[in-house]
Amino acid sequence: MWQLLIILFLGFGTTNVLLRRILAKELGEHNRLINAFFYVFFLFPAALILTFVFPHNLNIGIVNFLLLVFGSIIWPIAYILVFRANKIVDAGIIVIINNLNPLFTLAIATTLLNEVLDGPQLLGIGLLILSGILAASTFLKKQNRVSPQGIALCVLCAALFGVGIAYERFMLGSVDLGAFILYGWTAQVVWSILFARKDLRTLPRLFEKHAKKRMTLVAWGIANTLKSASFLVALKLSGSASIMSATTNFMAVAVVISAYFFLNEKDHMREKWLSAGIGIVGLFLITT
């Protein structure tokens, strides 16, 4: 069942990345506001609906409640940073560098969640490192230079996503899925509002000024919500943060291909295809 959800995650995730890239290029100055828009008008309603879909016990104790409230800040920060990275780095590079996020997940999962790695999986980790380094090295070229700041943002986002996945797996072992969604996702909504509090009054003007982007914003919000829900349920069913973190990086290939055809992003294609291929081999070794 979780494998099917991963397929859905990859589809919605690829759509999310491409639409986010479009929005970042044209509405990059409204970064925090757009993220708050997603959390308030899409993720929060989804949290309320899913809370009634999945059985839940809301009496989780003060420690788990505080962990959910303060731990959930990881995702709003990561989304703000990846949106900024999308403004200066193309979608293919971002997702390929994101192949590094299993390294951060595995480091936590093997020490705190008692997940065990075998030889092939360790080899897979090495290939993932090579894949990320190859993608990041493109900014060293004199032609078609990619911003070092953009590369640094991508690596930071990979770290945050990796830590976030391990954090979610840990919390799903302490509270049920319904409680996690209600408390954890609601906390993310609150954090996003706090980050965008100075810009909230400009939301009506944003929609009025960029009327042609309304449908793009809505489509992005829906895709991002369905991506988040698919991943979270798959994480709960699979029971492995390491496998889930690694498996999601198959999105790199889908994004590279989609960005090539739909966003006309054709720079560094040799490095992208090579790093994506190496990443796929590494991911195969980790997940089999």
N, C-alpha and C positions, 0 to 999 in steps of 0.2 A: 504493500500500500504506500509506504513512504517513497518508494522509487517513482511511482506515478506522480506523487506530489512534487518530487524533485523536477520532473519533466515540466510540470506546470510552473514551478518556480523559475526554471530557466527561460521559459517562454515569456512570462510576465516580467522577469528581470531584464531580459534583453530589450523588451519594449521600453521599460523604465529607463534604462541607460541611454537609449537613443533619444527619447523625448527629453530627458534631463539635459542632455548635451545641447539640444535645440534651445531649451529655455535658458540655459546658462549663457549661451552666446548672445541672446537678445535681452534677457532680463537679469543679467548677472548682478547688477547693482541692488536688486531686491532679494538677494540670496536668503536672508533670514526670514523675511516676510513670506516668501514662497514656501519655505519649509514649514513655517507655522500654519500656513493655509492648508498644506497637506495634512498635518497632524490634527488640526481642529475639525476640518470639514470631511475628512476621509478616514483617518485612522481611529479617531475617537468613536464615530458611529459604528465602525466595524467592531471595535472592542465591545461595545454594548451588545451588539447582535451576537457575537461569538461567545460572550459570557453566558447567554441563555442556551446556546447550542451545546456547549460542553459542560458536563457536571462540574460543580465547583463548591469549595468550602472557603468562604471568605474570612474565616477565623484562623489566620495564618500566624499569629503571634507578632509581637513588636519587632523582633530581630529581623524576621523575614520581610516584614513590611518596610522597614528602614532600608534593607538591602535592595528591595525592588525600587523604592523611591530614588535612592541616590545612585544605584547602579544603572538605572535607566537613562542617566544623563549621557551615557556613552553614545547612544544612537543619534540623538539630536546634534551632538557635536560632530559626529562622523558625517552626517548628511550635509551639514553646513560646509565642512571642509571639502567633501567630495564635489559639492556643487561649485565651490570656488575652483577646484582643480579642473572641473569640466570646462571652465571658462578659458583656460590657458593650455590644456592638454587634450588631445583628441580621445575619443571614446575607446578606441582599441588599446592605446597605451595604458589608460587607466585600468581597464579590466585585466590586462595581462599582468601588470604589476600587482594587481590585487591577488594574483596567484600566490603571493607571499603570505596571505592571511592565515593559511593552515599552519604555518610555522609557529605563529603566536598562539593559535588555538591548541596545537599539539603540545607546546611547552607547558601550558597550564593544565591541559587534560591529563597528561602523563604524570604530573606531579601532584595535582590536587584531586583529580577525578579517577585516578588509578586505571587509566586506559593504557594498554600495553601495545607496543609496536614491534613488528618482526623485521627481518632483514630487508625484504622487498619494499616495505613501507619506508624504511630509513633511506633506501636508494631513491624512492619517490620524492622524499623531502629534498634530497640533494638536487634532483632534476628541477624541482620547483624553484629552488634558490637560483640555479643557473638560468631558468626561464625568466625570472624577475630581473636578474642582473642584465641579461641580454636586452630586455625591453628598456630598462633604464639607461643603458649605455648609449642609446641613440642620441641623447642630448649632447654627447661629446663630439659629434661630428660638426664640422664647420658649416656644412650646408644643412638646411632643414633642421636647424637647431631647435631642440625642445627645451623649454625653460627649466633650469635646475630647481627653481622654486616649485614648479609644477610636479617634477619628479619627487621632490621631498614631500609635497602634499599627498601624492599618491601612496608613498610608502607609509606615511603617518596614518592615512585612511585604512590601509591594509592592516596595520597594527591594531587600530581601533575595532575594525570589523572582526578580526581574529579573536581579540580579547572579549568582544561582545558576544560572540557565539559560545565561547567557553562559559561566560557568565550566565547566559540563558540556559545552557545545559545544566549548570549547577543549580540554578533556581528551580528548574523544572523537576529536579530531584527532591526539592524541599517543599514545593507547593504544587497544587494541581494546575492543569492548563487554563481552566476558566479563571481562577484567581490570578494567575500570572498575567493573563491578557487584560483583565480589568484593572488591576493595580499597576502593573508594569507599563502597559500602553498609555494609561491615563497619566502616569508620571511623565512619560515622554512628551505628551501633549502639553503638560504644565511647563516643563523645561523649555520647549520650543516657544511657548508664549513669552516666557521670561526673556529669552534671547532676542525676541523680535518686538519687545514691548514698545520701543521708541518708534517703530515703523508701522504699528498696527493701524494707526489712524489713516495711513495712506493706502490701505487696501482697496477702498472703493475707487480711488483715483487710479490705482494700478489697473483695475479691470476696465475702467473707462478709457484710459489712455491706450491700452493694449487689447482692444476688443477682439482683434483677430487671433489673439493667443489664448482666448478663453477655452476653446475646445482642446487645445494642446495641454493646458493646465489641468483640465478635468480628466483627460485621457491619461496623463501622467499620474495624477492622484489615484485613479482607479487601478492602473497597472501596479503602482507601488504598493497599494494596499493588498491586492491579491498576491503579489510577490511575498510580502511580509507574512501573510496568513499561511500561505502554502509552505513556506520555509519553517515557520514555528511549529506547525502540526507535524511536519516531516521530522523535525528535530526531536519532538516528543516521542514519536513512534519508533524512530531508529535507535534512540538511546545512546548515540555516539556523537559527541561534538567533533571529534577528529575526522570521522568519515564524512559527516555533513559539511564541515568546513572545506574539506578537500573536494568533495563532489560538486559543490556549487561553482567551483572555478572552471568547470567545463563551459561556463558562459563566455569565457574568453573567445573561443572560436566563433560562437554565434554572434558576438558583438563585432568582432573583426570583419566577418563576412557581411553582416548587416550594415555596418558603418561604411564599408567599401561601396556598397550598392546604393544606400539611401542617403548617406551624408557626404558622399564623395571624398572620404578621407583616405587618401592613397599614399601619404607620406610614410616612409620607413616600412613599406609593406614586406620587404624581404625579412627584416628583423622580426616583424610582428608574426609572420607565418612561421618562422623558425622557432621563435620563443613559444608560440602557441602549441606547435607540435611537440616540443620538449615538455611543455607543461602537461599536455594530454597524457604522454607516457608516464610522467611522474604521478599524475592523478590516478591512472589505471593501476599502478603498482600499489598505491595507498589504499584503494577501495576494493581490491580483489584479494 
